[in-house]
Amino acid sequence: MIIYPTLELHNGKCVSLTRGRLEDPVLWHVDPLETAKGFAAAGAEWMHVTDINALAGEGNNNDLLEEIIRSAGIPVQLGGGFRSREVVERWIEKGAGRIVIGTMAAYEPEMVRELAKWHPDQIVLAVDIFQGSVMTEGWRTQSAFDPATFVRAFDEAPLAGIIVTDIDADIEDTDGSVGVISGLAAETRHQVIARGTVRMADDVSLLKYVPNISGAIIGRALLSKDVDLAEALELAQATPEPVADFQ
C-alpha cells in the first residue's frame, strides 16, 4: 500500500481544513517546500498536494506548486480546481505526476474519460461522499449521483486510481472509518486511495488488509505529529507470507 503524505496550500502556507470549511483553514507553521523534501527523505514514493485557493476559485499557488514539483524529489499527485482540459494538460506538461479530478467528472464525464485515455495512469478520480451522495465544488454542492453508479461510469477509463473520502466521518472527527470507502472499493475495478481515514498509525495497519485499497492520503495527522511518516511507511509495506521450509 502506498502512503501519500499530503500538503494543502492556501496563500502559500500549509493548512488543514476543519470539517471541509474552505473559508476557515487551520494554519501550520511549517515551510511547504522543506516539508515536501522531508516527505521524500523519510522514504515516501509519492506525495499529494491540494491547492485550496484553486479549489475555492480564489487565486492559486502556482509558483509554489511548480517549485515543489521541481524540488520535492518524488512524484506529485496534484489536486484542486481542475475544471478544464487545458489546465489539466498544462500541469502534466509542468511535471505533475498525476492530476486529481472531482467536479469536472460530474459535469463532463466524457472529457475526463478522454483525458484518461490520452494520459493513461495520470488521471485520478476524486469521489467525495456525504450522506450517500457524491459532493462537488469542494464539498459544497450535493449531486444526484449515487457513488457506486458514479465510479462504475469510469470503469473502462485507464485511471491511475480513485480517491474516496467519507465526508461524514471527517465532519464528525470520528476514528478513521473505512466502511463507506471499503464498500465503494468493492464496486470498482480501479485501485482505491483512502482519504480522511488515518488519524493514528493503527489505521494504516487496518487499511492495508482492506481489499482493493492501494493507498492512503495522510495530511493533518502528519503535521500534528499524531502519525510518524516513517512508521506509517513501514506499516504500509506488504507483510511476507510464511513459506514452508522444504528439505
Biotite code that builds the C-alpha atoms (Angstrom):
import biotite.structure as struc

atoms = struc.array([
    struc.Atom([0.000, 0.000, 0.000], chain_id="A", res_id=1, res_name="MET", atom_name="CA", element="C"),
    struc.Atom([1.263, 3.480, -0.899], chain_id="A", res_id=2, res_name="ILE", atom_name="CA", element="C"),
    struc.Atom([1.237, 6.250, 1.688], chain_id="A", res_id=3, res_name="ILE", atom_name="CA", element="C"),
    struc.Atom([0.659, 9.716, 0.203], chain_id="A", res_id=4, res_name="TYR", atom_name="CA", element="C"),
    struc.Atom([1.898, 12.365, 2.648], chain_id="A", res_id=5, res_name="PRO", atom_name="CA", element="C"),
    struc.Atom([-0.142, 15.451, 1.916], chain_id="A", res_id=6, res_name="THR", atom_name="CA", element="C"),
    struc.Atom([0.113, 19.223, 1.818], chain_id="A", res_id=7, res_name="LEU", atom_name="CA", element="C"),
    struc.Atom([-2.870, 21.539, 1.469], chain_id="A", res_id=8, res_name="GLU", atom_name="CA", element="C"),
    struc.Atom([-1.760, 25.001, 0.328], chain_id="A", res_id=9, res_name="LEU", atom_name="CA", element="C"),
    struc.Atom([-3.569, 28.272, 0.975], chain_id="A", res_id=10, res_name="HIS", atom_name="CA", element="C"),
    struc.Atom([-1.951, 31.628, 0.212], chain_id="A", res_id=11, res_name="ASN", atom_name="CA", element="C"),
    struc.Atom([1.456, 29.939, 0.140], chain_id="A", res_id=12, res_name="GLY", atom_name="CA", element="C"),
    struc.Atom([1.034, 28.332, 3.568], chain_id="A", res_id=13, res_name="LYS", atom_name="CA", element="C"),
    struc.Atom([0.384, 24.789, 4.758], chain_id="A", res_id=14, res_name="CYS", atom_name="CA", element="C"),
    struc.Atom([-3.136, 24.419, 6.128], chain_id="A", res_id=15, res_name="VAL", atom_name="CA", element="C"),
    struc.Atom([-5.769, 21.845, 7.047], chain_id="A", res_id=16, res_name="SER", atom_name="CA", element="C"),
    struc.Atom([-9.493, 22.253, 6.570], chain_id="A", res_id=17, res_name="LEU", atom_name="CA", element="C"),
    struc.Atom([-11.751, 21.852, 9.601], chain_id="A", res_id=18, res_name="THR", atom_name="CA", element="C"),
    struc.Atom([-14.916, 19.982, 8.601], chain_id="A", res_id=19, res_name="ARG", atom_name="CA", element="C"),
    struc.Atom([-14.290, 20.875, 4.975], chain_id="A", res_id=20, res_name="GLY", atom_name="CA", element="C"),
    struc.Atom([-14.699, 24.634, 5.522], chain_id="A", res_id=21, res_name="ARG", atom_name="CA", element="C"),
    struc.Atom([-12.712, 26.356, 2.775], chain_id="A", res_id=22, res_name="LEU", atom_name="CA", element="C"),
    struc.Atom([-13.193, 29.736, 4.451], chain_id="A", res_id=23, res_name="GLU", atom_name="CA", element="C"),
    struc.Atom([-11.595, 28.731, 7.771], chain_id="A", res_id=24, res_name="ASP", atom_name="CA", element="C"),
    struc.Atom([-8.332, 26.808, 7.212], chain_id="A", res_id=25, res_name="PRO", atom_name="CA", element="C"),
    struc.Atom([-6.092, 25.815, 10.131], chain_id="A", res_id=26, res_name="VAL", atom_name="CA", element="C"),
    struc.Atom([-2.588, 27.216, 9.592], chain_id="A", res_id=27, res_name="LEU", atom_name="CA", element="C"),
    struc.Atom([0.537, 25.099, 10.203], chain_id="A", res_id=28, res_name="TRP", atom_name="CA", element="C"),
    struc.Atom([3.776, 26.991, 10.786], chain_id="A", res_id=29, res_name="HIS", atom_name="CA", element="C"),
    struc.Atom([5.961, 24.861, 8.540], chain_id="A", res_id=30, res_name="VAL", atom_name="CA", element="C"),
    struc.Atom([7.743, 25.596, 5.282], chain_id="A", res_id=31, res_name="ASP", atom_name="CA", element="C"),
    struc.Atom([5.872, 23.866, 2.421], chain_id="A", res_id=32, res_name="PRO", atom_name="CA", element="C"),
    struc.Atom([8.925, 23.178, 0.276], chain_id="A", res_id=33, res_name="LEU", atom_name="CA", element="C"),
    struc.Atom([11.052, 21.878, 3.142], chain_id="A", res_id=34, res_name="GLU", atom_name="CA", element="C"),
    struc.Atom([8.154, 19.747, 4.350], chain_id="A", res_id=35, res_name="THR", atom_name="CA", element="C"),
    struc.Atom([7.804, 18.252, 0.866], chain_id="A", res_id=36, res_name="ALA", atom_name="CA", element="C"),
    struc.Atom([11.515, 17.451, 0.785], chain_id="A", res_id=37, res_name="LYS", atom_name="CA", element="C"),
    struc.Atom([11.137, 15.883, 4.236], chain_id="A", res_id=38, res_name="GLY", atom_name="CA", element="C"),
    struc.Atom([8.486, 13.526, 2.890], chain_id="A", res_id=39, res_name="PHE", atom_name="CA", element="C"),
    struc.Atom([10.942, 12.282, 0.278], chain_id="A", res_id=40, res_name="ALA", atom_name="CA", element="C"),
    struc.Atom([13.751, 11.990, 2.831], chain_id="A", res_id=41, res_name="ALA", atom_name="CA", element="C"),
    struc.Atom([11.511, 9.812, 5.012], chain_id="A", res_id=42, res_name="ALA", atom_name="CA", element="C"),
    struc.Atom([11.097, 7.374, 2.126], chain_id="A", res_id=43, res_name="GLY", atom_name="CA", element="C"),
    struc.Atom([7.739, 8.339, 0.592], chain_id="A", res_id=44, res_name="ALA", atom_name="CA", element="C"),
    struc.Atom([7.233, 7.189, -3.015], chain_id="A", res_id=45, res_name="GLU", atom_name="CA", element="C"),
    struc.Atom([4.602, 9.831, -3.789], chain_id="A", res_id=46, res_name="TRP", atom_name="CA", element="C"),
    struc.Atom([3.156, 12.942, -2.235], chain_id="A", res_id=47, res_name="MET", atom_name="CA", element="C"),
    struc.Atom([-0.255, 14.566, -2.645], chain_id="A", res_id=48, res_name="HIS", atom_name="CA", element="C"),
    struc.Atom([-0.750, 18.344, -2.855], chain_id="A", res_id=49, res_name="VAL", atom_name="CA", element="C"),
    struc.Atom([-4.048, 20.252, -2.931], chain_id="A", res_id=50, res_name="THR", atom_name="CA", element="C"),
    struc.Atom([-4.271, 23.899, -3.958], chain_id="A", res_id=51, res_name="ASP", atom_name="CA", element="C"),
    struc.Atom([-7.029, 25.208, -1.678], chain_id="A", res_id=52, res_name="ILE", atom_name="CA", element="C"),
    struc.Atom([-7.107, 28.614, -3.388], chain_id="A", res_id=53, res_name="ASN", atom_name="CA", element="C"),
    struc.Atom([-7.728, 26.996, -6.784], chain_id="A", res_id=54, res_name="ALA", atom_name="CA", element="C"),
    struc.Atom([-10.296, 24.660, -5.243], chain_id="A", res_id=55, res_name="LEU", atom_name="CA", element="C"),
    struc.Atom([-12.202, 27.653, -3.878], chain_id="A", res_id=56, res_name="ALA", atom_name="CA", element="C"),
    struc.Atom([-11.816, 29.652, -7.091], chain_id="A", res_id=57, res_name="GLY", atom_name="CA", element="C"),
    struc.Atom([-9.809, 32.319, -5.248], chain_id="A", res_id=58, res_name="GLU", atom_name="CA", element="C"),
    struc.Atom([-6.438, 32.547, -6.967], chain_id="A", res_id=59, res_name="GLY", atom_name="CA", element="C"),
    struc.Atom([-3.804, 29.826, -6.891], chain_id="A", res_id=60, res_name="ASN", atom_name="CA", element="C"),
    struc.Atom([-0.416, 28.723, -5.568], chain_id="A", res_id=61, res_name="ASN", atom_name="CA", element="C"),
    struc.Atom([1.105, 28.037, -8.978], chain_id="A", res_id=62, res_name="ASN", atom_name="CA", element="C"),
    struc.Atom([4.629, 29.294, -8.320], chain_id="A", res_id=63, res_name="ASP", atom_name="CA", element="C"),
    struc.Atom([4.936, 27.262, -5.123], chain_id="A", res_id=64, res_name="LEU", atom_name="CA", element="C"),
    struc.Atom([3.443, 24.191, -6.805], chain_id="A", res_id=65, res_name="LEU", atom_name="CA", element="C"),
    struc.Atom([5.969, 24.382, -9.625], chain_id="A", res_id=66, res_name="GLU", atom_name="CA", element="C"),
    struc.Atom([8.791, 24.668, -7.095], chain_id="A", res_id=67, res_name="GLU", atom_name="CA", element="C"),
    struc.Atom([7.534, 21.645, -5.164], chain_id="A", res_id=68, res_name="ILE", atom_name="CA", element="C"),
    struc.Atom([7.236, 19.596, -8.363], chain_id="A", res_id=69, res_name="ILE", atom_name="CA", element="C"),
    struc.Atom([10.798, 20.539, -9.361], chain_id="A", res_id=70, res_name="ARG", atom_name="CA", element="C"),
    struc.Atom([12.397, 20.101, -5.959], chain_id="A", res_id=71, res_name="SER", atom_name="CA", element="C"),
    struc.Atom([10.485, 17.559, -3.869], chain_id="A", res_id=72, res_name="ALA", atom_name="CA", element="C"),
    struc.Atom([12.398, 14.562, -5.213], chain_id="A", res_id=73, res_name="GLY", atom_name="CA", element="C"),
    struc.Atom([9.286, 12.367, -5.564], chain_id="A", res_id=74, res_name="ILE", atom_name="CA", element="C"),
    struc.Atom([6.289, 12.482, -7.938], chain_id="A", res_id=75, res_name="PRO", atom_name="CA", element="C"),
    struc.Atom([3.464, 14.841, -7.013], chain_id="A", res_id=76, res_name="VAL", atom_name="CA", element="C"),
    struc.Atom([-0.236, 13.946, -7.229], chain_id="A", res_id=77, res_name="GLN", atom_name="CA", element="C"),
    struc.Atom([-1.895, 17.337, -7.649], chain_id="A", res_id=78, res_name="LEU", atom_name="CA", element="C"),
    struc.Atom([-5.479, 18.320, -6.868], chain_id="A", res_id=79, res_name="GLY", atom_name="CA", element="C"),
    struc.Atom([-7.575, 21.437, -6.533], chain_id="A", res_id=80, res_name="GLY", atom_name="CA", element="C"),
    struc.Atom([-9.710, 23.247, -9.079], chain_id="A", res_id=81, res_name="GLY", atom_name="CA", element="C"),
    struc.Atom([-9.041, 21.194, -12.210], chain_id="A", res_id=82, res_name="PHE", atom_name="CA", element="C"),
    struc.Atom([-12.121, 22.040, -14.256], chain_id="A", res_id=83, res_name="ARG", atom_name="CA", element="C"),
    struc.Atom([-10.818, 22.286, -17.823], chain_id="A", res_id=84, res_name="SER", atom_name="CA", element="C"),
    struc.Atom([-8.775, 20.134, -20.168], chain_id="A", res_id=85, res_name="ARG", atom_name="CA", element="C"),
    struc.Atom([-6.318, 22.971, -20.750], chain_id="A", res_id=86, res_name="GLU", atom_name="CA", element="C"),
    struc.Atom([-5.413, 23.322, -17.078], chain_id="A", res_id=87, res_name="VAL", atom_name="CA", element="C"),
    struc.Atom([-5.021, 19.560, -16.624], chain_id="A", res_id=88, res_name="VAL", atom_name="CA", element="C"),
    struc.Atom([-2.675, 19.248, -19.615], chain_id="A", res_id=89, res_name="GLU", atom_name="CA", element="C"),
    struc.Atom([-0.706, 22.349, -18.638], chain_id="A", res_id=90, res_name="ARG", atom_name="CA", element="C"),
    struc.Atom([0.165, 20.819, -15.253], chain_id="A", res_id=91, res_name="TRP", atom_name="CA", element="C"),
    struc.Atom([1.052, 17.471, -16.773], chain_id="A", res_id=92, res_name="ILE", atom_name="CA", element="C"),
    struc.Atom([3.460, 19.366, -19.045], chain_id="A", res_id=93, res_name="GLU", atom_name="CA", element="C"),
    struc.Atom([4.853, 21.134, -15.971], chain_id="A", res_id=94, res_name="LYS", atom_name="CA", element="C"),
    struc.Atom([5.740, 17.754, -14.465], chain_id="A", res_id=95, res_name="GLY", atom_name="CA", element="C"),
    struc.Atom([2.869, 16.798, -12.181], chain_id="A", res_id=96, res_name="ALA", atom_name="CA", element="C"),
    struc.Atom([2.865, 13.019, -11.851], chain_id="A", res_id=97, res_name="GLY", atom_name="CA", element="C"),
    struc.Atom([-0.914, 12.777, -11.552], chain_id="A", res_id=98, res_name="ARG", atom_name="CA", element="C"),
    struc.Atom([-3.881, 15.123, -11.683], chain_id="A", res_id=99, res_name="ILE", atom_name="CA", element="C"),
    struc.Atom([-6.881, 14.654, -9.383], chain_id="A", res_id=100, res_name="VAL", atom_name="CA", element="C"),
    struc.Atom([-10.268, 15.490, -10.892], chain_id="A", res_id=101, res_name="ILE", atom_name="CA", element="C"),
    struc.Atom([-13.552, 15.639, -8.998], chain_id="A", res_id=102, res_name="GLY", atom_name="CA", element="C"),
    struc.Atom([-16.103, 18.264, -10.010], chain_id="A", res_id=103, res_name="THR", atom_name="CA", element="C"),
    struc.Atom([-15.271, 18.079, -13.718], chain_id="A", res_id=104, res_name="MET", atom_name="CA", element="C"),
    struc.Atom([-16.006, 14.345, -13.656], chain_id="A", res_id=105, res_name="ALA", atom_name="CA", element="C"),
    struc.Atom([-19.569, 15.084, -12.536], chain_id="A", res_id=106, res_name="ALA", atom_name="CA", element="C"),
    struc.Atom([-20.219, 17.742, -15.182], chain_id="A", res_id=107, res_name="TYR", atom_name="CA", element="C"),
    struc.Atom([-18.076, 16.493, -18.076], chain_id="A", res_id=108, res_name="GLU", atom_name="CA", element="C"),
    struc.Atom([-17.516, 12.761, -17.612], chain_id="A", res_id=109, res_name="PRO", atom_name="CA", element="C"),
    struc.Atom([-16.693, 12.155, -21.259], chain_id="A", res_id=110, res_name="GLU", atom_name="CA", element="C"),
    struc.Atom([-13.941, 14.777, -21.096], chain_id="A", res_id=111, res_name="MET", atom_name="CA", element="C"),
    struc.Atom([-12.428, 13.027, -18.076], chain_id="A", res_id=112, res_name="VAL", atom_name="CA", element="C"),
    struc.Atom([-12.565, 9.650, -19.816], chain_id="A", res_id=113, res_name="ARG", atom_name="CA", element="C"),
    struc.Atom([-10.845, 11.213, -22.826], chain_id="A", res_id=114, res_name="GLU", atom_name="CA", element="C"),
    struc.Atom([-8.146, 12.788, -20.641], chain_id="A", res_id=115, res_name="LEU", atom_name="CA", element="C"),
    struc.Atom([-7.522, 9.403, -19.029], chain_id="A", res_id=116, res_name="ALA", atom_name="CA", element="C"),
    struc.Atom([-7.208, 7.858, -22.492], chain_id="A", res_id=117, res_name="LYS", atom_name="CA", element="C"),
    struc.Atom([-4.625, 10.419, -23.626], chain_id="A", res_id=118, res_name="TRP", atom_name="CA", element="C"),
    struc.Atom([-2.793, 10.438, -20.283], chain_id="A", res_id=119, res_name="HIS", atom_name="CA", element="C"),
    struc.Atom([-3.073, 6.854, -19.009], chain_id="A", res_id=120, res_name="PRO", atom_name="CA", element="C"),
    struc.Atom([-2.248, 6.330, -15.336], chain_id="A", res_id=121, res_name="ASP", atom_name="CA", element="C"),
    struc.Atom([-2.003, 10.088, -14.773], chain_id="A", res_id=122, res_name="GLN", atom_name="CA", element="C"),
    struc.Atom([-5.658, 10.951, -14.067], chain_id="A", res_id=123, res_name="ILE", atom_name="CA", element="C"),
    struc.Atom([-7.136, 10.226, -10.637], chain_id="A", res_id=124, res_name="VAL", atom_name="CA", element="C"),
    struc.Atom([-10.867, 10.427, -9.951], chain_id="A", res_id=125, res_name="LEU", atom_name="CA", element="C"),
    struc.Atom([-11.879, 12.065, -6.650], chain_id="A", res_id=126, res_name="ALA", atom_name="CA", element="C"),
    struc.Atom([-15.138, 10.843, -5.117], chain_id="A", res_id=127, res_name="VAL", atom_name="CA", element="C"),
    struc.Atom([-16.229, 12.775, -2.019], chain_id="A", res_id=128, res_name="ASP", atom_name="CA", element="C"),
    struc.Atom([-19.240, 11.170, -0.303], chain_id="A", res_id=129, res_name="ILE", atom_name="CA", element="C"),
    struc.Atom([-21.649, 12.815, 2.125], chain_id="A", res_id=130, res_name="PHE", atom_name="CA", element="C"),
    struc.Atom([-24.892, 11.216, 3.318], chain_id="A", res_id=131, res_name="GLN", atom_name="CA", element="C"),
    struc.Atom([-24.775, 8.708, 0.486], chain_id="A", res_id=132, res_name="GLY", atom_name="CA", element="C"),
    struc.Atom([-24.259, 11.200, -2.366], chain_id="A", res_id=133, res_name="SER", atom_name="CA", element="C"),
    struc.Atom([-21.278, 12.437, -4.362], chain_id="A", res_id=134, res_name="VAL", atom_name="CA", element="C"),
    struc.Atom([-20.336, 16.013, -3.461], chain_id="A", res_id=135, res_name="MET", atom_name="CA", element="C"),
    struc.Atom([-18.815, 18.556, -5.864], chain_id="A", res_id=136, res_name="THR", atom_name="CA", element="C"),
    struc.Atom([-17.393, 22.090, -5.736], chain_id="A", res_id=137, res_name="GLU", atom_name="CA", element="C"),
    struc.Atom([-15.094, 21.346, -2.816], chain_id="A", res_id=138, res_name="GLY", atom_name="CA", element="C"),
    struc.Atom([-17.744, 19.555, -0.700], chain_id="A", res_id=139, res_name="TRP", atom_name="CA", element="C"),
    struc.Atom([-20.176, 22.463, -1.146], chain_id="A", res_id=140, res_name="ARG", atom_name="CA", element="C"),
    struc.Atom([-22.692, 21.017, -3.623], chain_id="A", res_id=141, res_name="THR", atom_name="CA", element="C"),
    struc.Atom([-24.599, 17.758, -3.252], chain_id="A", res_id=142, res_name="GLN", atom_name="CA", element="C"),
    struc.Atom([-25.071, 15.989, -6.575], chain_id="A", res_id=143, res_name="SER", atom_name="CA", element="C"),
    struc.Atom([-27.723, 13.462, -7.565], chain_id="A", res_id=144, res_name="ALA", atom_name="CA", element="C"),
    struc.Atom([-25.080, 10.785, -8.150], chain_id="A", res_id=145, res_name="PHE", atom_name="CA", element="C"),
    struc.Atom([-25.013, 7.545, -6.218], chain_id="A", res_id=146, res_name="ASP", atom_name="CA", element="C"),
    struc.Atom([-21.312, 6.831, -5.509], chain_id="A", res_id=147, res_name="PRO", atom_name="CA", element="C"),
    struc.Atom([-21.331, 3.243, -6.836], chain_id="A", res_id=148, res_name="ALA", atom_name="CA", element="C"),
    struc.Atom([-23.056, 4.251, -10.080], chain_id="A", res_id=149, res_name="THR", atom_name="CA", element="C"),
    struc.Atom([-20.714, 7.202, -10.424], chain_id="A", res_id=150, res_name="PHE", atom_name="CA", element="C"),
    struc.Atom([-17.490, 5.182, -10.172], chain_id="A", res_id=151, res_name="VAL", atom_name="CA", element="C"),
    struc.Atom([-18.788, 2.442, -12.475], chain_id="A", res_id=152, res_name="ARG", atom_name="CA", element="C"),
    struc.Atom([-19.222, 5.076, -15.197], chain_id="A", res_id=153, res_name="ALA", atom_name="CA", element="C"),
    struc.Atom([-15.424, 5.284, -15.324], chain_id="A", res_id=154, res_name="PHE", atom_name="CA", element="C"),
    struc.Atom([-14.670, 1.554, -15.226], chain_id="A", res_id=155, res_name="ASP", atom_name="CA", element="C"),
    struc.Atom([-13.275, 1.487, -18.757], chain_id="A", res_id=156, res_name="GLU", atom_name="CA", element="C"),
    struc.Atom([-11.126, 4.604, -18.374], chain_id="A", res_id=157, res_name="ALA", atom_name="CA", element="C"),
    struc.Atom([-7.403, 3.969, -17.708], chain_id="A", res_id=158, res_name="PRO", atom_name="CA", element="C"),
    struc.Atom([-7.396, 5.899, -14.438], chain_id="A", res_id=159, res_name="LEU", atom_name="CA", element="C"),
    struc.Atom([-4.430, 5.852, -12.075], chain_id="A", res_id=160, res_name="ALA", atom_name="CA", element="C"),
    struc.Atom([-6.877, 5.312, -9.220], chain_id="A", res_id=161, res_name="GLY", atom_name="CA", element="C"),
    struc.Atom([-9.858, 6.702, -7.327], chain_id="A", res_id=162, res_name="ILE", atom_name="CA", element="C"),
    struc.Atom([-9.559, 8.804, -4.180], chain_id="A", res_id=163, res_name="ILE", atom_name="CA", element="C"),
    struc.Atom([-12.547, 8.184, -1.915], chain_id="A", res_id=164, res_name="VAL", atom_name="CA", element="C"),
    struc.Atom([-13.403, 10.460, 1.008], chain_id="A", res_id=165, res_name="THR", atom_name="CA", element="C"),
    struc.Atom([-16.104, 9.706, 3.578], chain_id="A", res_id=166, res_name="ASP", atom_name="CA", element="C"),
    struc.Atom([-17.043, 13.283, 4.481], chain_id="A", res_id=167, res_name="ILE", atom_name="CA", element="C"),
    struc.Atom([-19.422, 12.132, 7.234], chain_id="A", res_id=168, res_name="ASP", atom_name="CA", element="C"),
    struc.Atom([-16.517, 10.568, 9.140], chain_id="A", res_id=169, res_name="ALA", atom_name="CA", element="C"),
    struc.Atom([-14.344, 13.634, 8.585], chain_id="A", res_id=170, res_name="ASP", atom_name="CA", element="C"),
    struc.Atom([-17.009, 16.055, 9.819], chain_id="A", res_id=171, res_name="ILE", atom_name="CA", element="C"),
    struc.Atom([-17.727, 14.041, 12.947], chain_id="A", res_id=172, res_name="GLU", atom_name="CA", element="C"),
    struc.Atom([-13.998, 13.744, 13.752], chain_id="A", res_id=173, res_name="ASP", atom_name="CA", element="C"),
    struc.Atom([-14.516, 10.065, 14.442], chain_id="A", res_id=174, res_name="THR", atom_name="CA", element="C"),
    struc.Atom([-11.766, 7.488, 14.361], chain_id="A", res_id=175, res_name="ASP", atom_name="CA", element="C"),
    struc.Atom([-10.828, 6.570, 10.815], chain_id="A", res_id=176, res_name="GLY", atom_name="CA", element="C"),
    struc.Atom([-13.870, 4.752, 9.479], chain_id="A", res_id=177, res_name="SER", atom_name="CA", element="C"),
    struc.Atom([-13.359, 2.640, 6.377], chain_id="A", res_id=178, res_name="VAL", atom_name="CA", element="C"),
    struc.Atom([-16.908, 1.335, 5.971], chain_id="A", res_id=179, res_name="GLY", atom_name="CA", element="C"),
    struc.Atom([-18.013, 3.650, 3.146], chain_id="A", res_id=180, res_name="VAL", atom_name="CA", element="C"),
    struc.Atom([-14.622, 3.531, 1.452], chain_id="A", res_id=181, res_name="ILE", atom_name="CA", element="C"),
    struc.Atom([-14.268, -0.245, 1.574], chain_id="A", res_id=182, res_name="SER", atom_name="CA", element="C"),
    struc.Atom([-17.834, -0.625, 0.275], chain_id="A", res_id=183, res_name="GLY", atom_name="CA", element="C"),
    struc.Atom([-17.107, 1.570, -2.727], chain_id="A", res_id=184, res_name="LEU", atom_name="CA", element="C"),
    struc.Atom([-13.771, -0.173, -3.324], chain_id="A", res_id=185, res_name="ALA", atom_name="CA", element="C"),
    struc.Atom([-15.750, -3.355, -3.943], chain_id="A", res_id=186, res_name="ALA", atom_name="CA", element="C"),
    struc.Atom([-17.752, -1.616, -6.697], chain_id="A", res_id=187, res_name="GLU", atom_name="CA", element="C"),
    struc.Atom([-14.843, -0.648, -8.967], chain_id="A", res_id=188, res_name="THR", atom_name="CA", element="C"),
    struc.Atom([-12.040, -2.370, -10.811], chain_id="A", res_id=189, res_name="ARG", atom_name="CA", element="C"),
    struc.Atom([-9.781, 0.613, -10.140], chain_id="A", res_id=190, res_name="HIS", atom_name="CA", element="C"),
    struc.Atom([-7.456, 0.789, -7.170], chain_id="A", res_id=191, res_name="GLN", atom_name="CA", element="C"),
    struc.Atom([-8.828, 2.988, -4.386], chain_id="A", res_id=192, res_name="VAL", atom_name="CA", element="C"),
    struc.Atom([-6.884, 5.533, -2.351], chain_id="A", res_id=193, res_name="ILE", atom_name="CA", element="C"),
    struc.Atom([-8.499, 6.259, 1.023], chain_id="A", res_id=194, res_name="ALA", atom_name="CA", element="C"),
    struc.Atom([-8.628, 9.828, 2.315], chain_id="A", res_id=195, res_name="ARG", atom_name="CA", element="C"),
    struc.Atom([-9.597, 11.043, 5.764], chain_id="A", res_id=196, res_name="GLY", atom_name="CA", element="C"),
    struc.Atom([-9.294, 7.678, 7.493], chain_id="A", res_id=197, res_name="THR", atom_name="CA", element="C"),
    struc.Atom([-5.812, 7.822, 9.033], chain_id="A", res_id=198, res_name="VAL", atom_name="CA", element="C"),
    struc.Atom([-5.623, 9.580, 12.370], chain_id="A", res_id=199, res_name="ARG", atom_name="CA", element="C"),
    struc.Atom([-3.153, 7.198, 14.033], chain_id="A", res_id=200, res_name="MET", atom_name="CA", element="C"),
    struc.Atom([-0.654, 4.568, 12.939], chain_id="A", res_id=201, res_name="ALA", atom_name="CA", element="C"),
    struc.Atom([-3.037, 1.686, 13.650], chain_id="A", res_id=202, res_name="ASP", atom_name="CA", element="C"),
    struc.Atom([-5.364, 2.997, 10.928], chain_id="A", res_id=203, res_name="ASP", atom_name="CA", element="C"),
    struc.Atom([-2.653, 2.277, 8.363], chain_id="A", res_id=204, res_name="VAL", atom_name="CA", element="C"),
    struc.Atom([-2.417, -1.309, 9.567], chain_id="A", res_id=205, res_name="SER", atom_name="CA", element="C"),
    struc.Atom([-6.185, -1.683, 9.185], chain_id="A", res_id=206, res_name="LEU", atom_name="CA", element="C"),
    struc.Atom([-6.358, -0.214, 5.687], chain_id="A", res_id=207, res_name="LEU", atom_name="CA", element="C"),
    struc.Atom([-3.600, -2.488, 4.431], chain_id="A", res_id=208, res_name="LYS", atom_name="CA", element="C"),
    struc.Atom([-5.902, -5.501, 4.688], chain_id="A", res_id=209, res_name="TYR", atom_name="CA", element="C"),
    struc.Atom([-8.989, -3.967, 3.055], chain_id="A", res_id=210, res_name="VAL", atom_name="CA", element="C"),
    struc.Atom([-9.437, -5.422, -0.460], chain_id="A", res_id=211, res_name="PRO", atom_name="CA", element="C"),
    struc.Atom([-8.765, -3.076, -3.386], chain_id="A", res_id=212, res_name="ASN", atom_name="CA", element="C"),
    struc.Atom([-7.397, -0.219, -1.272], chain_id="A", res_id=213, res_name="ILE", atom_name="CA", element="C"),
    struc.Atom([-3.969, 0.575, -2.660], chain_id="A", res_id=214, res_name="SER", atom_name="CA", element="C"),
    struc.Atom([-3.109, 3.728, -0.763], chain_id="A", res_id=215, res_name="GLY", atom_name="CA", element="C"),
    struc.Atom([-3.913, 6.274, 1.931], chain_id="A", res_id=216, res_name="ALA", atom_name="CA", element="C"),
    struc.Atom([-3.662, 10.058, 1.927], chain_id="A", res_id=217, res_name="ILE", atom_name="CA", element="C"),
    struc.Atom([-2.373, 11.449, 5.231], chain_id="A", res_id=218, res_name="ILE", atom_name="CA", element="C"),
    struc.Atom([-2.168, 15.173, 5.919], chain_id="A", res_id=219, res_name="GLY", atom_name="CA", element="C"),
    struc.Atom([-3.303, 16.659, 9.217], chain_id="A", res_id=220, res_name="ARG", atom_name="CA", element="C"),
    struc.Atom([-2.127, 13.641, 11.260], chain_id="A", res_id=221, res_name="ALA", atom_name="CA", element="C"),
    struc.Atom([1.430, 14.099, 9.960], chain_id="A", res_id=222, res_name="LEU", atom_name="CA", element="C"),
    struc.Atom([1.555, 17.832, 10.592], chain_id="A", res_id=223, res_name="LEU", atom_name="CA", element="C"),
    struc.Atom([0.118, 17.403, 14.084], chain_id="A", res_id=224, res_name="SER", atom_name="CA", element="C"),
    struc.Atom([2.636, 14.577, 14.680], chain_id="A", res_id=225, res_name="LYS", atom_name="CA", element="C"),
    struc.Atom([-0.111, 12.108, 15.587], chain_id="A", res_id=226, res_name="ASP", atom_name="CA", element="C"),
    struc.Atom([1.389, 9.886, 12.890], chain_id="A", res_id=227, res_name="VAL", atom_name="CA", element="C"),
    struc.Atom([5.089, 9.471, 12.146], chain_id="A", res_id=228, res_name="ASP", atom_name="CA", element="C"),
    struc.Atom([5.639, 9.178, 8.393], chain_id="A", res_id=229, res_name="LEU", atom_name="CA", element="C"),
    struc.Atom([8.495, 6.689, 8.611], chain_id="A", res_id=230, res_name="ALA", atom_name="CA", element="C"),
    struc.Atom([6.386, 4.436, 10.851], chain_id="A", res_id=231, res_name="GLU", atom_name="CA", element="C"),
    struc.Atom([3.371, 4.735, 8.529], chain_id="A", res_id=232, res_name="ALA", atom_name="CA", element="C"),
    struc.Atom([5.507, 3.820, 5.520], chain_id="A", res_id=233, res_name="LEU", atom_name="CA", element="C"),
    struc.Atom([6.853, 0.769, 7.321], chain_id="A", res_id=234, res_name="GLU", atom_name="CA", element="C"),
    struc.Atom([3.382, -0.363, 8.396], chain_id="A", res_id=235, res_name="LEU", atom_name="CA", element="C"),
    struc.Atom([2.110, 0.016, 4.828], chain_id="A", res_id=236, res_name="ALA", atom_name="CA", element="C"),
    struc.Atom([4.639, -2.432, 3.419], chain_id="A", res_id=237, res_name="GLN", atom_name="CA", element="C"),
    struc.Atom([3.403, -5.843, 2.378], chain_id="A", res_id=238, res_name="ALA", atom_name="CA", element="C"),
    struc.Atom([3.788, -8.475, 5.079], chain_id="A", res_id=239, res_name="THR", atom_name="CA", element="C"),
    struc.Atom([5.646, -11.527, 3.747], chain_id="A", res_id=240, res_name="PRO", atom_name="CA", element="C"),
    struc.Atom([3.594, -14.698, 3.803], chain_id="A", res_id=241, res_name="GLU", atom_name="CA", element="C"),
    struc.Atom([5.112, -17.639, 5.710], chain_id="A", res_id=242, res_name="PRO", atom_name="CA", element="C"),
    struc.Atom([6.991, -20.051, 3.483], chain_id="A", res_id=243, res_name="VAL", atom_name="CA", element="C"),
    struc.Atom([7.325, -23.741, 4.251], chain_id="A", res_id=244, res_name="ALA", atom_name="CA", element="C"),
    struc.Atom([10.870, -24.959, 4.775], chain_id="A", res_id=245, res_name="ASP", atom_name="CA", element="C"),
    struc.Atom([11.225, -27.919, 2.436], chain_id="A", res_id=246, res_name="PHE", atom_name="CA", element="C"),
    struc.Atom([14.181, -30.225, 2.943], chain_id="A", res_id=247, res_name="GLN", atom_name="CA", element="C"),
])
